[in-house]
Amino acid sequence: MKKTSVLRAGAVALVAALFCGAAPAYADEVDPSATLSLGAAGVLTLPDADGVRDATEVTVSSTAPTTATVTVASADGLTLYAQVGTVELTEQNGLTAAVAVPVTGLPAGALSVVATPTTGEASSTGLTVGSGAAVTASLSLSRSTIYTWSKSTRHTTTVSVAVEDETGLAVPFTGTVTAKVGSSTKSVAVAAADASTATATLSASKLAHGSGTVSATVVGAGEAAITSAARALTVSSVALKSTKLAASAATLYPTKDGYRDSAKLSVSSTTTTGGSIPTTGGVTITRGGKTVASWKLSSSKAWSATWNGKVGGKVVAGTYKVTVSIKGPEGKTQSASKTITVKKGKLVTKKTSKWVSAKSVIKKYANYDFYDQGYCGTDWAVAGDVMCIGYDDQYDGVMSLYATGALTVPSAVVKAEKYGSAKVRLTIDTIAISGDVVWGYRARGKQITNGDFITRTGTSTRGWSTLPTETTKVDVGIGLGEYSYVAAKRFKVEYAYKVMTGTK
């Protein structure tokens, strides 16, 4: 044994003997027959009797039966702070016994628990005693944005505060949580009677709108107060930011003819919460200061309704003002308006029909045979006729010649296309045909949907084709297969469209 170890063991034994009133045992009298060992000690925390880590248990073991005196001393073993007690280590208890080590009378810091046998060398294990003083404080928020409306589900946030001493363990504390937003400040008490995280409820009441911070100032067993790091907090109102109104039509002709018989009204809003909020107010339709229709809006959710353009079931021509005016629980009223004009009038269908020469329609052709022999001509027969002849189909294996032309849509029909019902139908009149011949027509810019084979001479009529808005041309095409021809005499052009009547 090293000399320093002998001296330290002797000093500890001397202090223990004096404390117990027994005769001291010196190093040269140590009987090594009983060797002790101690288990690890838990951390103790001051102050005494607060219920937080006031005692820990240490296991003492021996290699031979003995009686051990357990004390608490400084880490260097030179200062005795408390005698914990005496344990009997016998064969009956397996040469092992547990002893309770209270925090009573101990200072904060690194200490040691010392067990000294009746004969033999003392053994020790480290013991940490925390001061219980607040050294670090942490803070968290259940939500970082709260709203000043008292009925909001997010009117409050839960503030969680935890405090630790120098040992890194939680300790009891008292303190205050403080929110600072703009020029407003609000504080609530927070405390933990045991070593746990404490919570406090912080509401947005009496706080200004805007961005701010929340922090906690706490005191543990010591007298010095510490402040946690601040957390960001936003306080907002429950209000509408904007409201928009849309109408599907600015002019109505409410006569149940399928054209602008009604208008769809739509309202959309944005809010400070980013979601739906309760509202008061609604949508009104007025004429000359008199309300003719209205709807209440109890929520900022997207809303829509249809107005039939009538007053008391009747068409009353004139200008109507549609207004939305709604308000959230807080903030300003948001408004928007549109004007709808109601006119008397009804759509009626008109039809036109006329024959035009094939020559006036078919103007171009492209041949696809190997020797470019295919052609379309008008000099072989009656004036106005077109004769197209195709030979082999060298290039695509399908078509030997393709002839094209166009018809100009009458201006009255073009104007009627806005009503969505303008249509065209063509009939071709052929006087000669051989082989495979197809024909068709389309509104310019669209695919051919009315196309088919011509299987006999005479007239061939295809179905009605809708004319989209602003269509001014109808394209016509004739295609020939291998070694085929066709002589077209004329085309019958029919238009069906609607015009508005009774507007005056």
C-alpha positions in Angstrom: 0.0 0.0 0.0 1.3 3.5 -0.9 2.1 5.8 2.0 -0.5 8.4 0.9 -3.3 5.8 0.9 -2.3 4.6 4.3 -2.3 8.1 5.7 -5.7 8.9 4.1 -7.3 5.7 5.4 -5.9 6.3 8.8 -7.2 9.9 8.9 -10.7 8.7 7.9 -10.6 5.9 10.5 -9.5 8.4 13.1 -12.3 10.8 12.3 -14.8 8.0 12.3 -13.6 6.7 15.6 -13.6 10.0 17.3 -17.2 10.7 16.0 -18.3 7.3 17.5 -16.4 7.7 20.7 -14.3 4.6 20.0 -10.6 4.1 20.3 -8.7 5.0 17.1 -7.2 2.4 14.9 -3.9 3.4 13.2 -2.6 2.3 9.8 -0.1 -0.1 11.2 -3.0 -2.0 13.0 -5.2 -2.5 9.9 -6.5 -6.0 9.5 -6.9 -6.7 5.7 -9.2 -9.7 6.3 -12.4 -7.7 5.4 -12.3 -5.7 2.1 -15.3 -3.4 1.5 -16.7 -2.1 -1.8 -19.5 0.5 -2.3 -22.1 0.9 -5.1 -22.7 4.1 -6.9 -24.5 6.9 -5.0 -27.3 8.9 -6.5 -27.3 12.7 -6.7 -28.6 14.6 -3.7 -30.1 18.1 -4.0 -30.4 20.9 -1.5 -32.3 22.1 0.4 -33.2 19.4 2.9 -36.8 18.3 3.4 -38.2 19.7 0.2 -38.9 16.3 -1.2 -36.5 16.5 -4.1 -33.6 14.1 -3.9 -33.3 14.4 -0.1 -31.7 11.0 0.3 -30.0 8.3 -1.7 -29.1 4.7 -1.0 -25.7 3.2 -1.1 -24.9 -0.5 -1.1 -22.0 -1.7 1.0 -20.4 -5.1 0.3 -17.6 -7.0 2.2 -15.4 -10.0 1.5 -15.8 -11.2 5.1 -18.2 -10.7 8.0 -17.7 -7.3 9.6 -19.3 -4.2 10.9 -18.9 -1.1 8.8 -19.4 2.5 9.8 -20.7 4.8 7.0 -19.9 8.5 6.9 -20.0 11.4 4.4 -16.7 13.3 4.0 -15.1 15.7 1.6 -13.9 14.4 -1.7 -10.4 14.2 -0.3 -11.6 12.4 2.8 -10.1 14.9 5.2 -13.3 16.7 6.3 -16.1 14.7 7.9 -19.7 16.1 7.3 -22.0 13.4 8.7 -22.1 9.9 10.1 -24.8 8.0 8.2 -24.9 4.8 10.3 -23.5 1.4 11.0 -24.3 -1.7 8.9 -23.7 -5.4 9.8 -22.3 -7.5 7.0 -22.9 -11.1 7.7 -23.2 -14.4 5.9 -27.0 -14.2 6.5 -27.4 -11.0 4.4 -24.9 -12.1 1.9 -22.2 -9.7 3.2 -24.2 -6.9 1.6 -26.4 -4.2 3.1 -27.9 -0.9 1.9 -27.6 2.3 3.9 -29.6 5.5 3.4 -27.6 8.7 2.9 -29.6 11.9 3.7 -28.7 15.3 2.4 -29.1 16.7 5.9 -26.1 18.7 7.0 -24.2 18.3 3.7 -22.8 21.1 1.6 -23.2 21.3 -2.1 -20.4 19.9 -4.2 -18.4 16.7 -4.8 -18.3 14.6 -1.6 -17.6 11.0 -0.8 -19.4 8.2 1.0 -16.9 6.3 3.2 -17.4 2.9 4.7 -14.9 1.7 7.4 -14.9 -1.9 8.6 -14.1 -2.9 12.2 -10.8 -4.1 11.0 -9.6 -3.5 7.5 -9.2 -0.7 5.0 -11.9 1.9 4.4 -13.6 2.2 1.0 -15.4 5.1 -0.6 -17.6 6.2 -3.6 -18.3 9.6 -5.0 -21.4 11.6 -4.0 -22.7 14.7 -5.7 -24.8 17.2 -3.8 -26.5 19.8 -5.9 -27.2 23.3 -4.6 -30.8 23.5 -5.9 -30.0 27.0 -7.2 -31.3 27.9 -10.6 -28.5 27.7 -13.1 -30.3 27.2 -16.4 -33.9 27.8 -17.4 -35.5 26.6 -20.6 -38.9 27.8 -22.0 -41.2 26.5 -24.8 -44.6 27.5 -26.2 -47.4 25.3 -27.3 -48.1 27.8 -30.1 -46.1 30.8 -31.2 -49.1 32.7 -32.6 -52.2 33.7 -30.5 -55.2 35.7 -31.2 -56.9 38.5 -29.3 -60.4 37.3 -29.9 -61.5 35.7 -26.6 -63.5 33.0 -28.3 -60.7 31.9 -30.6 -59.4 28.3 -30.0 -56.0 29.8 -30.2 -56.5 32.7 -27.8 -53.9 31.3 -25.4 -50.5 29.5 -25.4 -49.2 27.1 -22.8 -45.7 28.2 -21.6 -43.6 25.3 -20.3 -40.6 26.2 -18.0 -37.9 23.8 -16.7 -35.1 24.8 -14.3 -31.8 22.9 -13.6 -29.0 23.4 -11.1 -25.3 22.9 -11.7 -25.8 19.1 -11.7 -28.0 19.3 -14.8 -31.0 18.0 -12.9 -34.4 19.7 -12.6 -35.1 21.6 -9.3 -38.1 23.3 -7.8 -38.4 27.0 -8.6 -40.7 30.0 -8.6 -40.8 32.8 -11.1 -42.7 34.9 -13.7 -43.4 34.4 -17.4 -43.4 37.8 -19.2 -44.6 38.6 -22.7 -43.6 41.8 -24.4 -45.3 42.7 -27.7 -44.9 46.3 -28.9 -45.6 48.6 -26.1 -47.6 46.0 -24.1 -46.3 43.7 -21.4 -48.1 40.9 -19.6 -46.8 38.6 -16.8 -48.1 35.4 -15.3 -46.7 33.4 -12.3 -45.0 30.1 -12.8 -43.7 27.7 -10.2 -42.7 24.0 -9.7 -42.9 22.7 -6.1 -41.1 19.5 -7.2 -38.4 18.8 -9.8 -40.7 19.0 -12.8 -41.6 21.2 -15.7 -44.1 23.9 -14.7 -46.7 25.4 -17.1 -48.5 28.6 -17.2 -51.3 29.8 -19.5 -50.6 33.1 -21.4 -53.6 34.7 -23.2 -53.5 37.4 -25.8 -55.8 39.7 -23.8 -54.4 43.2 -23.3 -51.5 42.4 -25.5 -50.8 44.6 -28.6 -50.9 43.1 -32.1 -47.6 42.4 -33.6 -44.4 40.4 -33.0 -42.8 40.0 -29.6 -41.1 37.7 -27.2 -41.8 35.5 -24.1 -39.2 34.8 -21.4 -39.2 33.4 -17.8 -37.4 34.8 -14.8 -37.0 32.2 -12.1 -35.4 31.6 -8.7 -34.4 28.2 -7.3 -33.1 27.3 -3.8 -30.6 30.2 -4.1 -31.4 33.9 -4.1 -30.0 34.8 -7.5 -32.7 35.0 -10.3 -31.9 33.9 -13.9 -33.8 34.6 -17.1 -34.4 32.0 -19.8 -33.8 32.6 -23.5 -36.7 34.4 -25.2 -39.1 32.7 -27.6 -40.8 34.5 -30.4 -44.5 35.3 -30.0 -47.0 36.8 -32.5 -50.2 38.3 -31.4 -52.9 38.8 -34.1 -56.5 39.8 -34.5 -59.2 37.4 -35.9 -60.2 39.6 -38.8 -60.8 39.7 -42.5 -57.8 41.0 -44.6 -59.7 41.2 -47.9 -62.9 40.2 -49.6 -63.5 39.8 -53.3 -66.8 39.5 -55.3 -67.2 37.9 -58.7 -70.1 37.6 -61.1 -70.2 35.1 -63.9 -72.0 37.6 -66.2 -72.3 41.4 -66.3 -75.5 41.3 -68.5 -78.5 38.9 -68.0 -81.4 38.0 -70.3 -83.5 36.0 -67.8 -85.9 34.3 -70.3 -84.9 30.7 -69.8 -83.5 30.3 -73.3 -80.2 29.0 -72.1 -78.2 32.2 -72.6 -77.3 34.2 -69.6 -80.5 33.3 -67.8 -78.8 33.8 -64.4 -75.5 34.8 -62.8 -73.3 32.9 -60.4 -72.2 35.2 -57.6 -69.0 34.2 -55.7 -67.3 35.6 -52.6 -63.8 34.8 -51.5 -61.9 36.2 -48.5 -58.5 36.1 -46.8 -58.1 36.3 -43.0 -55.4 37.1 -40.5 -55.6 33.5 -39.3 -55.1 31.9 -42.7 -58.3 29.9 -42.2 -62.0 30.3 -41.9 -63.4 32.7 -39.3 -67.0 33.7 -38.2 -68.4 36.7 -40.0 -71.5 38.9 -39.9 -73.0 40.7 -42.9 -73.7 39.3 -46.3 -74.5 39.9 -49.9 -77.2 42.2 -51.2 -78.6 43.1 -54.6 -80.2 46.5 -54.9 -81.9 48.6 -57.6 -82.6 52.2 -57.0 -81.8 51.8 -53.3 -84.2 49.0 -52.8 -83.0 45.5 -51.9 -84.3 42.8 -54.3 -82.2 39.8 -53.0 -79.9 39.1 -50.1 -77.9 36.4 -48.4 -76.3 36.2 -45.0 -72.7 35.1 -44.7 -71.7 33.6 -41.3 -68.3 32.4 -42.3 -65.3 33.6 -44.4 -65.4 30.3 -46.3 -65.7 30.6 -50.1 -69.4 31.2 -50.9 -71.5 31.2 -54.1 -75.1 31.5 -55.1 -77.1 32.0 -58.3 -79.3 35.0 -59.0 -82.0 34.5 -61.6 -82.0 38.2 -62.6 -85.7 38.6 -61.7 -87.6 40.7 -59.2 -90.7 39.0 -57.7 -90.5 36.4 -60.5 -90.5 39.0 -63.2 -87.9 40.4 -65.6 -87.4 44.1 -64.7 -84.8 45.7 -67.0 -82.3 47.9 -65.4 -79.0 48.2 -63.6 -78.5 46.3 -60.3 -75.7 46.6 -57.8 -74.4 43.5 -56.1 -72.5 44.3 -52.8 -70.7 42.1 -50.3 -70.1 43.6 -46.9 -68.8 41.4 -44.1 -66.9 41.7 -40.8 -64.9 39.2 -38.7 -65.0 39.1 -34.9 -62.3 41.9 -34.9 -61.0 44.3 -37.4 -62.7 46.4 -40.2 -65.6 45.5 -42.4 -64.5 44.4 -45.9 -66.7 45.3 -48.9 -66.7 44.8 -52.7 -69.4 45.4 -55.4 -70.3 44.6 -59.0 -72.9 45.9 -61.4 -75.2 43.6 -63.3 -77.5 44.8 -66.1 -80.7 43.0 -66.7 -82.2 43.2 -70.2 -85.3 41.9 -71.8 -84.7 39.7 -74.8 -85.0 36.2 -76.0 -82.9 34.1 -78.4 -84.6 32.7 -81.5 -83.0 30.3 -84.0 -82.4 31.3 -87.6 -81.3 29.1 -90.4 -79.8 30.0 -93.8 -79.1 27.7 -96.8 -77.6 28.2 -100.2 -75.8 26.3 -102.9 -72.3 27.5 -104.1 -70.2 26.2 -106.9 -67.5 23.7 -106.2 -65.1 25.9 -108.1 -65.7 28.8 -105.7 -64.7 26.5 -102.7 -61.9 24.2 -103.8 -58.9 26.3 -104.6 -55.8 24.3 -103.9 -54.5 20.7 -104.1 -51.4 18.7 -103.3 -50.6 15.5 -105.1 -48.6 12.7 -103.5 -48.0 10.3 -106.4 -44.5 9.4 -107.6 -44.6 11.4 -110.9 -46.7 14.3 -109.6 -49.4 13.5 -112.2 -52.5 14.2 -109.9 -54.4 17.4 -110.3 -57.7 19.3 -109.9 -59.1 21.2 -112.8 -62.2 23.2 -113.8 -61.8 23.4 -117.6 -63.2 20.0 -118.6 -66.8 20.3 -117.9 -69.7 22.6 -116.9 -68.6 25.9 -115.4 -68.4 25.7 -111.6 -67.5 22.0 -111.5 -64.1 20.7 -110.1 -62.5 17.5 -111.3 -59.8 15.9 -109.1 -57.7 12.9 -110.2 -55.2 10.9 -108.1 -52.7 8.2 -109.3 -50.4 6.1 -107.2 -49.8 6.7 -103.5 -46.0 6.7 -103.5 -45.4 8.6 -100.3 -47.8 7.7 -97.5 -49.4 4.5 -98.8 -52.9 6.0 -98.2 -53.6 9.2 -100.1 -52.7 10.2 -103.6 -54.1 13.7 -103.6 -55.7 16.2 -101.2 -57.7 19.2 -102.3 -58.6 22.0 -100.0 -60.8 25.1 -99.8 -62.6 27.4 -97.4 -65.9 29.1 -96.9 -66.3 32.6 -95.2 -68.8 32.5 -92.3 -71.4 35.3 -92.7 -71.0 38.2 -90.3 -74.4 37.6 -88.7 -73.4 34.1 -87.9 -70.0 35.2 -86.5 -71.9 37.7 -84.2 -74.2 34.9 -83.1 -71.3 32.6 -82.1 -71.1 34.3 -78.7 -74.5 32.7 -77.8 -72.8 29.3 -78.1 -75.2 27.7 -80.6 -73.9 28.7 -84.1 -73.5 25.6 -86.3 -72.7 24.8 -89.9 -73.6 21.8 -92.1 -72.4 21.0 -95.6 -73.7 18.9 -98.5 -71.5 17.9 -101.4 -73.0 17.2 -104.9 -70.9 14.9 -107.1 -71.5 13.9 -110.7 -68.7 11.4 -111.1 -66.7 9.2 -108.7 -64.3 6.3 -108.8 -62.1 4.6 -106.2 -61.7 5.8 -102.6 -62.9 9.4 -102.0 -63.3 11.1 -98.6 -64.4 14.6 -97.7 -65.1 16.7 -94.6 -65.1 20.1 -93.1 -64.2 21.9 -89.9 -64.1 25.3 -88.2 -60.7 26.7 -88.8 -58.2 25.7 -86.2 -60.1 22.6 -85.2 -59.8 19.0 -86.2 -62.2 17.6 -88.8 -65.0 15.8 -87.0 -67.4 15.6 -90.0 -65.6 13.5 -92.5 -66.6 10.3 -94.3 -66.3 8.3 -97.6 -68.3 9.3 -100.7 -69.7 6.0 -102.1 -72.0 7.2 -104.8 -72.7 10.2 -107.0 -75.3 12.7 -106.0 -75.5 14.5 -102.6 -73.7 13.5 -99.4 -74.6 15.4 -96.3 -72.6 15.4 -93.0 -73.8 16.4 -89.5 -73.9 19.8 -87.9 -70.6 21.2 -86.7 -70.4 23.8 -83.9 -68.7 27.1 -84.6 -66.6 28.3 -81.7 -66.6 32.0 -80.9 -64.9 34.3 -83.4 -64.8 31.6 -86.1 -64.8 33.3 -89.6 -63.7 30.4 -91.8 -64.8 26.9 -92.5 -62.2 24.6 -94.1 -63.2 22.0 -96.6 -61.1 19.0 -97.7 -61.4 16.2 -100.3 -59.0 13.3 -100.3 -58.3 10.6 -103.0 -57.0 7.2 -102.6 -54.8 5.3 -105.2 -56.0 5.7 -108.8 -59.3 7.5 -107.8 -61.2 10.6 -109.0 -64.2 12.7 -108.2 -66.1 15.4 -110.0 -67.8 17.8 -107.5 -70.5 20.1 -108.9 -71.5 22.2 -105.9 -71.8 22.5 -102.1 -74.8 23.3 -100.1 -74.0 25.5 -97.1 -76.4 25.7 -94.1 -76.0 27.8 -91.0 -78.1 27.6 -87.8 -77.7 30.3 -85.3 -79.5 32.4 -82.8 -80.3 36.1 -82.6 -81.5 38.1 -79.6 -85.0 39.6 -80.1 -87.2 41.8 -77.9 -84.4 43.9 -76.4 -86.3 47.1 -76.9 
